[in-house]
Amino acid sequence: MEPSDSTTYTEAALVAAMEALLIEGLEPPQNRKRGDDFSGVEYLQVEDPKIKDQKMSQILDEMKSKLGK
């Protein structure tokens, strides 16, 4: 069964889209060019505070055990 609403893209449009994705994704420091007509939302991943606290407690416990020896 073939889709009834197929969309075709030119090679130039696909290359421009891929270039824009790479530029936006990799953020090369020396590249002043932004992706052509590329828009989207940027999400920044942040560590969960509970996990951060657990890691800090674990580090402190390890330090205490090493100082006690």
Residue, then its C-alpha position, 0 to 999 in steps of 0.5 A: m500500500e502506497p501513501s496517498d500524500s507523498t512529498t518529494y524533496t530536492e537534493a539541495a533542500l536535503v543537503a541544506a537541512m542536513e547541514a543546518l542540523l549538523i551546524e546546530g547540533l555540533e555548534p562548531p566554535q569557529n563557524r559563524k554560519r547558522g542553519d538556513d531557515f532552521s528553527g527549533v527548540e533547544y533543550l539543555q539537560v540538567e542533572d537531577p538534584k537528588i542524584k547530585d546529592q547522592k553522588m556528593s554523599q557517596i564522595l564524602d563517605e569515601m573521603k571519610s573512610k580513606l581519612g579514617k585509615 
